[in-house]
């Protein structure tokens, strides 16, 4: 039986938490207790290499945190899914690096010596936020990154959201989150309406609280600065405030005190099995993953 090894690159921890929970609603189970060297080849080699190739003594903390390792690993039969958080617009290099590391394994010619077991299929899925750029713009970014990683002309790839391509022995797909019915948006535009279902009063009060007490000027970071021998406080940087994320955070505190939004998305009952299995947006994402698993070369 064929072994499917799927690497899915999301942008951040919220996307990872949601996809992890969504895939579990479709029958996948956590497989993170397996030792890195015991996952099916060639992912075992890739994971061990990412964890050990650098001299830890020579790394700073930022470099250590950027090691190419998945946040979650899931399994269903002979399908293994490795979910990564590789960032958004500014993290192009991480996605290109993932593709470059995986592209060396498939044999593109019958004369080549196989570099992975027969019957093994490698796939990569990119799940991105449309933000204000729009779906078409994000698909274009995916084309550019594929072109850079595989050194090919990718201008004809990813013509539709959720499409899957077969590139040099690897299946690659791209799905872009947007607000339902819109060309722009992000994961929270999908999540918040889902969470509100049967919880309208809670989320309405959370919205009211934030609206009443939000002060734009206080959203800039408060930094300690040494000036003329004196330690003072200064507000620096831009404003990092997202009303939808804050609403989820306020409501989440009712169930998981002191946790991050990723924990609320992973564990709270604002998302439940019925919503994950019946919501149209969830069906679209699961259809995209299924497409990656079933797409054959030449289709």
URGI-V304478 format. One record per residue. N is the residue number from 1. SS is DSSP state (h for helix, s for strand, l for the rest). Layout:
n=N ss=SS
n=N ss=SS
This chain:
n=1 ss=l
n=2 ss=l
n=3 ss=s
n=4 ss=s
n=5 ss=s
n=6 ss=s
n=7 ss=s
n=8 ss=s
n=9 ss=s
n=10 ss=s
n=11 ss=l
n=12 ss=l
n=13 ss=h
n=14 ss=h
n=15 ss=h
n=16 ss=h
n=17 ss=h
n=18 ss=h
n=19 ss=h
n=20 ss=h
n=21 ss=h
n=22 ss=h
n=23 ss=h
n=24 ss=h
n=25 ss=h
n=26 ss=l
n=27 ss=l
n=28 ss=l
n=29 ss=s
n=30 ss=s
n=31 ss=l
n=32 ss=l
n=33 ss=l
n=34 ss=l
n=35 ss=l
n=36 ss=h
n=37 ss=h
n=38 ss=h
n=39 ss=l
n=40 ss=l
n=41 ss=l
n=42 ss=l
n=43 ss=h
n=44 ss=h
n=45 ss=h
n=46 ss=h
n=47 ss=h
n=48 ss=h
n=49 ss=h
n=50 ss=h
n=51 ss=h
n=52 ss=h
n=53 ss=l
n=54 ss=l
n=55 ss=l
n=56 ss=h
n=57 ss=h
n=58 ss=h
n=59 ss=l
n=60 ss=l
n=61 ss=h
n=62 ss=h
n=63 ss=h
n=64 ss=h
n=65 ss=h
n=66 ss=l
n=67 ss=l
n=68 ss=l
n=69 ss=l
n=70 ss=l
n=71 ss=l
n=72 ss=s
n=73 ss=s
n=74 ss=s
n=75 ss=s
n=76 ss=s
n=77 ss=l
n=78 ss=l
n=79 ss=s
n=80 ss=s
n=81 ss=s
n=82 ss=s
n=83 ss=s
n=84 ss=s
n=85 ss=s
n=86 ss=l
n=87 ss=l
n=88 ss=l
n=89 ss=h
n=90 ss=h
n=91 ss=h
n=92 ss=h
n=93 ss=h
n=94 ss=h
n=95 ss=h
n=96 ss=h
n=97 ss=h
n=98 ss=h
n=99 ss=h
n=100 ss=h
n=101 ss=h
n=102 ss=h
n=103 ss=h
n=104 ss=l
n=105 ss=l
n=106 ss=l
n=107 ss=l
n=108 ss=l
n=109 ss=l
n=110 ss=l
n=111 ss=l
n=112 ss=l
n=113 ss=l
n=114 ss=l
n=115 ss=l
n=116 ss=l
n=117 ss=l
n=118 ss=l
n=119 ss=l
n=120 ss=s
n=121 ss=s
n=122 ss=s
n=123 ss=s
n=124 ss=s
n=125 ss=s
n=126 ss=s
n=127 ss=s
n=128 ss=s
n=129 ss=s
n=130 ss=l
n=131 ss=s
n=132 ss=l
n=133 ss=l
n=134 ss=l
n=135 ss=h
n=136 ss=h
n=137 ss=h
n=138 ss=h
n=139 ss=h
n=140 ss=h
n=141 ss=h
n=142 ss=h
n=143 ss=h
n=144 ss=h
n=145 ss=h
n=146 ss=h
n=147 ss=h
n=148 ss=h
n=149 ss=h
n=150 ss=h
n=151 ss=l
n=152 ss=l
n=153 ss=l
n=154 ss=l
n=155 ss=l
n=156 ss=l
n=157 ss=l
n=158 ss=l
n=159 ss=l
n=160 ss=l
n=161 ss=l
n=162 ss=l
n=163 ss=l
n=164 ss=s
n=165 ss=s
n=166 ss=s
n=167 ss=s
n=168 ss=l
n=169 ss=l
n=170 ss=s
n=171 ss=s
n=172 ss=s
n=173 ss=s
n=174 ss=s
n=175 ss=s
n=176 ss=s
n=177 ss=s
n=178 ss=l
n=179 ss=l
n=180 ss=l
n=181 ss=l
n=182 ss=l
n=183 ss=l
n=184 ss=l
n=185 ss=s
n=186 ss=l
n=187 ss=h
n=188 ss=h
n=189 ss=h
n=190 ss=h
n=191 ss=h
n=192 ss=h
n=193 ss=h
n=194 ss=h
n=195 ss=h
n=196 ss=h
n=197 ss=l
n=198 ss=l
n=199 ss=l
n=200 ss=h
n=201 ss=h
n=202 ss=h
n=203 ss=h
n=204 ss=h
n=205 ss=h
n=206 ss=h
n=207 ss=h
n=208 ss=h
n=209 ss=h
n=210 ss=h
n=211 ss=h
n=212 ss=h
n=213 ss=h
n=214 ss=l
n=215 ss=l
n=216 ss=h
n=217 ss=h
n=218 ss=h
n=219 ss=h
n=220 ss=l
n=221 ss=s
n=222 ss=s
n=223 ss=s
n=224 ss=s
n=225 ss=s
n=226 ss=s
n=227 ss=s
n=228 ss=l
n=229 ss=l
n=230 ss=s
n=231 ss=s
n=232 ss=s
n=233 ss=s
n=234 ss=s
n=235 ss=s
n=236 ss=s
n=237 ss=l
n=238 ss=l
n=239 ss=l
n=240 ss=l
n=241 ss=l
n=242 ss=l
n=243 ss=h
n=244 ss=h
n=245 ss=h
n=246 ss=h
n=247 ss=h
n=248 ss=h
n=249 ss=h
n=250 ss=h
n=251 ss=h
n=252 ss=h
n=253 ss=l
n=254 ss=l
n=255 ss=l
n=256 ss=l
n=257 ss=l
n=258 ss=l
n=259 ss=l
n=260 ss=l
n=261 ss=h
n=262 ss=h
n=263 ss=h
n=264 ss=h
n=265 ss=h
n=266 ss=h
n=267 ss=h
n=268 ss=l
n=269 ss=l
n=270 ss=l
n=271 ss=l
n=272 ss=l
n=273 ss=h
n=274 ss=h
n=275 ss=h
n=276 ss=h
n=277 ss=h
n=278 ss=h
n=279 ss=l
n=280 ss=h
n=281 ss=h
n=282 ss=h
n=283 ss=h
n=284 ss=h
n=285 ss=h
n=286 ss=h
n=287 ss=h
n=288 ss=h
n=289 ss=h
n=290 ss=h
n=291 ss=h
n=292 ss=h
n=293 ss=h
n=294 ss=h
n=295 ss=l
n=296 ss=l
n=297 ss=l
n=298 ss=l
n=299 ss=l
